[in-house]
Amino acid sequence: MSDETDLTVWRGVEAAAILLVLGFFLYATRTILNPLLLLFLLWAVLLPFRGKEGHSALLVTASVLAMIWLLSTTGSLLAPFVLAVVLAYALDPVVDALERRRVPRALAILLLTLPVVGILAALIFLAVPAALSQLGELAGRAPEFLDRLADWLRSLQERLPSLDLPFVDEDAVVAWLRGIDSDAVVVFLQERQEALRGWITSGVLGLGRGIGSLLGLASYVVLTPVLTFYLLRDWDRITKAFGELLPRGNQAEITSFAKDYDFLLSRYLRGQIMVAAAVGVITGLGLLIAQFPYAGTLGLMVGVLSVVPYLGLALSLIPALFIAFVSGSVVASLIKIAVVYTVAQLLEGMVISPRIVGESVGLHPVWVVLSLALGGFFFGFVGLLIGVPIAAGLKLLVVRGLARYKTSAFYRGGGVTSGT
């Protein structure tokens, strides 16, 4: 017993000495400290306590917090690497399929990456500038929109009393409209026309400058395709190396989780990209057939934003309504918008999404929007890339946790002892 007591006392003295030295070191280096250095010091301090209860949990928590800090501070630097990982993950099954057809892996990667790079380059250098030009032209018509809105308000005040609308309390609506000073509204809007025009124009130009500076970063244009190529070439070896690092006692459980996660995430990402492209094409063609102005820009906007379910159609309605009010026939334009957007929404919800994504994926749109909003807010562009993967992992953890809970003795009542 005395040896064990002496050992315990010695470990206490050792821990106190380490803490004392660590405290002095932290004070001396307080101006250059960062979470990564603190994580390294924490690993060193906790080294004598390996195997103790809470040791692993503390280190894992500290590592996750340090990783979050790293992403938040170096997001723009890591963006090409994260984007390359996302592209490699998405393209690897296609490369494997081509390889099974006796196409050399390097050639298969080139056959896939070159068209992807070409499409992205076309979007960046052709579609985006054209869309920005149309948005700038649209911004210049903001005063016309305000004039038409004021005229429409005065016309509504005059015409509404003669209309017989079902389910509408016309007296209350007329009383409310008569309480609006149309002349005051016109003066208010006219006074703010220049300010509104400048705000919209500066916003469009600011977006253009942002894209220009983004193009100025060679890493996005050059580094991402190169990284994607090398990641795809060695993808199987990389995943195998990670698998060999898994603890043997939990290897089967972790591998099962990884397979389920891969199925969930890959089905969602590949399916949602196809859905977004289809909805964008349908909306753009529908507006083009209806001879609606700026059909191509609106279709591109719907396609890009529809990667988040329902967001593309909803957000693109704002400029579409703006265009309708400055068009020659407001009512006809609104009818065109209603028909095209309703058809696109019905096709997405009833035909496209169920067939491409499938009901088995189960990532709710609210969950996706929340993950993208939080990821973009905290980590910028990198957060937008990792938001949905993290959300998919959390959903899978919740599903597995609930399944384990429902098979537990506590849930079935076996863990509750009777008081009688």
N, C-alpha and C positions, 0 to 999 in steps of 0.2 A: 504493500500500500504506500509505503514511503517513497518508493521509486516513482509510482504514478503521481503522487502529490508533488514531488520535486519536478516531474516533467510538466505538470500543469502550471506550476509556478513559473518555470522557465519559459514556457510558451507565452504566459502573460507578460513577463518582462520583455520578451522578444517583440511581442506585438506593441507594447508601449514604446519601446525604443524605435521601432519602425514608424509608428505614428508621429513621434517627436521629430525624427529626421524628415519625414514626409511633410509635416507642417512647416518646418524651416525651409524646405525646398520650395513648397508652394508659395510661401511669402516672398522668397528671393526671386522667383520667376513669375510673379503675379501679372506682369505686363505682357507676357508672351503666351499665357496659358490659353488653351482651347480644348474643346471636348475630346478631341482625339488624344491629346497628351494626357488628359485626366483619365481617359479610359485605359491607356497604357499603364499609368501609375496604379490604377485600381487593380488591374490584373496582377501587377507585381506585388502589391500589398496583400492581396488575397491568396497568393501562391501557397503560403504555409497552411491555409485552411481548406485545401482541396479535399473533397469528399464530405465536408461538413454540410449540415442541412442549410439550405438557402444559398449556398455558394454559387451553384450553376444559375439559379433564377436571377440572382443579383447581377452576375456577369452578362447574362443574355439581355436583361433589361437595360443595362448601361450600354451595351453594344447597339441595341436598337435605337436608343436615344442619340448616340453618337452618329449613327447612320442618318437619322432624320436631320441632324444639324448639318452633316456633310452635304446632303441633297439640297437643303435650303440655301446654303452658302455657295455651292459650286454647281447649281442647277444648269446654268447656261454652258458651263464648260463640259459637263457630263452629258448634255443633251444629245450630241452625235453618237455617243457610245450607247446610251439607252435606246435611241431610235434604231441603231444597228441591231441591238439585241431583239427588239420588237419585230423588225423586218425578218431577221434570221429565224425567229420562232415561227412567224407566219408562213415563211416560204419553205421551211425544212420538210414538211410532209410532201410537198410537190416535188422537191428535189429527190426525196427518197423514192417516189413513184417513178420518176424518170430513170433513176438509177436501176430500179428493178427491170426496166425495159432496155437495159444494157447501154444506157447513155452514160458516158463518163461523168463523174460527179462534178468536176470542174467545168465541163461543158454545160451541164444542166444548170449550174449556178449562173453562168454567163447568160444562158438563154432566158433565165428568169430575171436576173438583176438588170440587164441592159434595157429591156422594155419598161421595167418599173422606173428606172432612172429617166428614160426618155419621156414617159408619161408625166412624171413629176416636173421635169424640166419644161415640158410644154405648158403645164399648168402655171408654173412660176413665171415663165417668160412671155407667154401668149395670153392665157385665159385671165390671169390675175391683173395684168396691166389693162386689158380690155374692160374688165369689170370695174376697175378703179376709174377709168375714163368715163364709163357710163354713170357711175356713182357721182363723179364730179359734175357731170352735166345735169344729173338729177338734182344735186344740191343747188345749182344755179336757178332751178325752177321753184325753189321754196317760196319766194314771194307770191308766185302765181297760185301755189297751193293755198296760201293764206287768204288771198283775195277770193278764190272760189269757195273756201270754207265760210267766209263771212257772207257772201252772196247766198250760199245754200242755207245759212241760218236765217237770213231775212226772208227767203222764199218759204221756208218751213213755217215761220210765224204766220205768213199770209194764207198758206194753203191748208194747214192742218185742220182748222175749224170746219172746212167743207168735206173732209174725208170721214168715212164711216168705217173705222177700224175695229175689228172684233177684239174682245178681251182688253181693250184699252180705255182707261178713264180719260176721255178727251178733254173734259172740262179742267181736270187737274193739270194735264199736259199743257193746255192752252194758257192756263193761268201762270204756269211756270215759265213758258216761253215769253209771255207778255212782260214778265218781270225782268227779262234780259234786255238791256239797252243795246240794240244792234249797232247803232252808231258808235257807242263807246267800245264795243268789241272790235269794230273795224279800225278805229283810231289806235286801240291797244295793239292790234296785230301789225298795223302799218308802222308804228313806232319801233317795233321789234323785228321788222323784216331784215334789216341790215345785220342786226346782231345774230339772228337765226341763220342767215345765209353765211355769215363769217364762221359761226360755230360749226355748221355742217361741213363747209369747205375745209376748214382747218382740221376737222376730224378725218375727212377723206385723205387730205394731204399728209396728215400725221400717220395714217395707216400706210400710205405709200412710202413715206420715209422709213417707217419701221420695217417694211418688207425689204426696202433697199438696203438698210443696214444689215438685215438678216442675210441677204444675198452677199453682202460684203464679207461675211464670215466664211472663209474657204472651207472651214471644217464641215459645215453643213452640206456643201456641194461636193467636196472631194473626199473627205474623211469617211462620211457615212457609207457610201457605196463600197469603199475599200474594206472597212471594218465588217460590213455585212458579208462580203465575199469570204473573208477569212473565217468568220464565225460559222458560216454555212459549211465551209470546207471541213472544219474540225468539230462540227456540232455534236456528232455521235461520241467522239472522244471526250469532249467537254462534259457532256451529261454523264458519261461512264465514270469520269474522274470524280464528279460530285457524288455519284452513287457509292463509290468506294470509300468516301469519307463519312458516310452515315454510320452511326453507332450500330453495332451488330444486334444489340438487343431490341432496337426499335426499327430495324431496317425494313421489315415487312410492312409495318404500319405506315411508315413514312412513304414508302414506295407506292402503297395503295392510295394514300392521300394525293401524291403527286400525279398518279394516273387519272384520278377523278378530277383533279384541278386542271390538268391539261385538257381533258375532254370538255369540261365546262367552259374554260376560257377560249380554247381554240374554236369551238362551235360558235360561241358568241361573237368573237372578233371577226372571223371570216364571214360569218353569216350577216352580221350587221353592216360590214363594209359593202357586201353585195346588195343588201336591202337599200342602203343609202344611195348607191349608184343607180339602182333601178328607180327609186322614187325621184331622184334628181332628173333622170332622163324623161320619166313620165311627165313630171311637172313642166320641164322646159319645152318638150314637144307639144304638150297640151296648150300651153300659153302661146307657143309659136303658131299652132294651127288656128287658135282663136284670134290671132293677129294682135296679141297684147304686147305693148312696148316692153323692151328690156327682158324679153323672155329668156334669152341665154343667161344673163346675169342672175335672174331669179332661180333658174334651174340649177346653176352652179352653186348658188347659196344653199338651196335645199339639199343638194347632194352632199356638200361638205358638212353641213350642220346636222344632217339626219343620221350621222354616226351615233349621235345621242338620240334615242327614240323620241319621236314626236317634236323634237326641238326645231328641226329644220323647217318643217311646214309652218310651225307657230311663229318663229322669228321672221321668216321671209314674208309673212302676211303684212308686217308693218310697212316695208317699202312698197309692197304691192298695192296696199290701200292708198299710200301716198301717190303712187303713179296713177291710180284710178281717179283721184280727185283732180289731178292736173290734166287729165285726158279730155278729149273733146266731148265724150258722152260718159258721164259719171255712172249712170244707172247700168248701161250696157257693160262697162268695164267691171263693175261690181258683180254683175251676173257671171261674166267670164271667170273672174276669180273664184266665185262660189262654186261653179261647176267643176273647174279644173282641180281645185284644191280638195273638194269633196271626193271626186273620183280617185285622186291620188291617195287620199287618206283611207278610203274604203279598200282600194287594191292593196295598200300596205298592210292594213290590219287583217283583212280576210283572206288574201291570196299569197302575197309575197312573203311576209314575215313567218306565217305558219309553215310554209313549205321550205323556206331557206334556213331560218333560225330554228324553228321547231319549238314546241311547248316544253321540251325537256330541259332547255337551258335554264330558264327560271330566274334570270336577272331582271328584277323589276325596273322599269324606267326611272322611277323615283330614286332607287338605289344607285343607278348609273349616274343620273344628274348630280346627286349629292356627292358621289365619289369624285366626279370631275370638278365640281365646284370647289370642294375642299382641297383636292390635289393641286389645282391651278392657283388657288389662293396662297397656299403655303409654299409650294415648290415651283411655281411658274410652269414653263413648258414641260419640264420633266414630270411635274405632277400630273399634267394632262395625259402623259404617256403611261404612268404607273397607277393612275387612279382606279381604272376598271380592273386591272389585274389584282390589286389589293382588295377591291370590293368582292371580286369572285372568290378569293381565298378566305375572306372573312365569312362570306355566305356559306362556303363549304364547311368551315369550322363550326359555324352555328348549327348547320344541319347535322353534322356528325355528333356534336355535343348533345343535341336534343335526342338523337337516336340512342346514344349511350345512356342518357338520363332515363328514357322511357323503358330501357331494359334493366335498369338498376333495381335493387331490392328496395331502396327508399321510395321510388315511384310506385312500385307494386305493393307497397305496404309491408314488405318483409322486414324492413329496417326499423319499424316502429314496435316497440315492446309494449305489451298490454300492462295496464296498471292493476288488473285484478288478479 
